[in-house]
Amino acid sequence: MAAKTSKYSGLALLIVGLVVLFVVFFLAYNEYLNIEKPTTTGVESMVTWIMEWGAYIVMKVAFLGVMGWVGSIITMRAVSLLTAPSERIITE
């Protein structure tokens, strides 16, 4: 019974992890497509645009990085559950 439950849990975790990873890659690709080019004329306005854009990109990369990290950890745990031999699964 525990081995069957472990396999179902592993499959559910695998699906959740893959969905999270798919969402991360979709958001990153969507952000890549929506990059705006600056329409500034002066040096001061160009520097201001670069600073604002840089802060936005750093926050976006941090968010996507954490989401990707969580998705890969969930997927790794799911694969461990799916490939674990039934003797190693602890039951109470």
C-alpha contacts under 8 A as a table, 3 or more apart, distances in Angstrom:
res1	aa1	res2	aa2	distance
1	M	4	K	5.26
1	M	5	T	6.27
2	A	5	T	4.99
2	A	6	S	5.95
2	A	89	I	7.22
2	A	90	I	7.90
2	A	91	T	6.29
3	A	6	S	4.99
3	A	7	K	6.22
3	A	86	S	5.52
3	A	89	I	6.70
4	K	7	K	5.14
4	K	8	Y	6.32
5	T	8	Y	5.10
5	T	9	S	6.04
6	S	9	S	5.02
6	S	10	G	5.97
6	S	81	L	6.23
6	S	82	L	7.26
6	S	89	I	7.68
7	K	10	G	4.98
7	K	11	L	6.12
7	K	81	L	6.47
7	K	82	L	5.34
8	Y	11	L	5.06
8	Y	12	A	6.15
9	S	12	A	5.11
9	S	13	L	6.07
9	S	78	A	7.55
9	S	81	L	7.57
10	G	13	L	5.11
10	G	14	L	5.99
10	G	77	R	7.55
10	G	78	A	4.34
10	G	79	V	6.61
10	G	80	S	7.68
10	G	81	L	5.01
10	G	82	L	5.25
11	L	14	L	5.00
11	L	15	I	6.27
11	L	78	A	6.59
11	L	82	L	7.02
12	A	15	I	5.21
12	A	16	V	6.28
12	A	78	A	7.79
13	L	16	V	5.04
13	L	17	G	5.98
13	L	74	I	6.35
13	L	75	T	6.60
13	L	77	R	7.63
13	L	78	A	5.15
14	L	17	G	5.13
14	L	18	L	6.08
14	L	74	I	7.01
14	L	75	T	5.10
14	L	78	A	4.98
14	L	79	V	6.91
15	I	18	L	5.21
15	I	19	V	6.12
16	V	19	V	5.13
16	V	20	V	6.22
16	V	71	G	7.85
16	V	74	I	7.55
16	V	75	T	7.78
17	G	20	V	5.15
17	G	21	L	6.23
17	G	70	V	7.91
17	G	71	G	4.65
17	G	72	S	6.52
17	G	73	I	7.75
17	G	74	I	5.09
17	G	75	T	4.73
18	L	21	L	5.04
18	L	22	F	6.03
18	L	71	G	6.82
18	L	75	T	6.67
19	V	22	F	5.01
19	V	23	V	6.14
19	V	71	G	7.99
20	V	23	V	5.14
20	V	24	V	6.25
20	V	67	M	7.18
20	V	68	G	7.30
20	V	71	G	5.27
21	L	24	V	5.06
21	L	25	F	6.28
21	L	67	M	7.55
21	L	68	G	5.78
21	L	71	G	5.33
21	L	72	S	7.10
22	F	25	F	5.23
22	F	26	F	6.04
23	V	26	F	5.00
23	V	27	L	6.04
24	V	27	L	5.22
24	V	28	A	6.14
24	V	64	L	6.00
24	V	67	M	6.50
24	V	68	G	6.10
25	F	28	A	5.06
25	F	29	Y	6.05
26	F	29	Y	5.18
26	F	30	N	6.02
27	L	30	N	5.05
27	L	31	E	6.09
27	L	64	L	7.94
28	A	31	E	5.10
28	A	32	Y	6.18
28	A	64	L	7.25
29	Y	32	Y	4.93
29	Y	33	L	6.31
30	N	33	L	5.17
30	N	34	N	6.36
31	E	34	N	5.14
31	E	35	I	6.59
32	Y	35	I	5.81
38	P	46	M	7.47
38	P	49	W	7.22
40	T	45	S	6.06
40	T	46	M	5.81
41	T	45	S	7.06
41	T	46	M	7.17
42	G	45	S	5.39
42	G	46	M	6.20
43	V	46	M	5.03
43	V	47	V	6.19
44	E	47	V	5.20
44	E	48	T	6.23
45	S	48	T	4.99
45	S	49	W	6.10
46	M	49	W	5.08
46	M	50	I	6.18
47	V	50	I	5.09
47	V	51	M	6.19
48	T	51	M	5.19
48	T	52	E	6.25
49	W	52	E	5.23
49	W	53	W	5.96
50	I	53	W	5.10
50	I	54	G	5.81
51	M	54	G	5.08
51	M	55	A	6.22
52	E	55	A	5.33
52	E	56	Y	6.29
53	W	56	Y	5.09
53	W	57	I	6.15
54	G	57	I	5.13
54	G	58	V	6.15
55	A	58	V	5.19
55	A	59	M	6.34
56	Y	59	M	5.33
56	Y	60	K	6.20
57	I	60	K	5.00
57	I	61	V	5.96
58	V	61	V	5.21
58	V	62	A	6.13
59	M	62	A	5.18
59	M	63	F	6.19
60	K	63	F	5.13
60	K	64	L	6.13
61	V	64	L	5.13
61	V	65	G	5.80
62	A	65	G	5.00
62	A	66	V	6.20
63	F	66	V	5.38
63	F	67	M	6.28
64	L	67	M	5.05
64	L	68	G	6.00
65	G	68	G	5.12
65	G	69	W	6.06
66	V	69	W	5.02
66	V	70	V	6.16
67	M	70	V	5.21
67	M	71	G	6.13
68	G	71	G	5.05
68	G	72	S	6.10
69	W	72	S	5.23
69	W	73	I	6.23
70	V	73	I	5.14
70	V	74	I	6.18
71	G	74	I	5.19
71	G	75	T	6.15
72	S	75	T	5.01
72	S	76	M	6.01
73	I	76	M	5.00
73	I	77	R	6.21
74	I	77	R	5.24
74	I	78	A	6.18
75	T	78	A	5.01
75	T	79	V	6.22
76	M	79	V	5.24
76	M	80	S	6.26
77	R	80	S	4.98
77	R	81	L	6.25
78	A	81	L	5.10
78	A	82	L	6.16
79	V	82	L	4.99
79	V	83	T	6.02
80	S	83	T	5.33
80	S	84	A	5.84
81	L	84	A	5.34
84	A	88	R	6.61
84	A	89	I	7.27
85	P	88	R	5.68
85	P	89	I	7.16
86	S	89	I	5.47
87	E	90	I	7.78
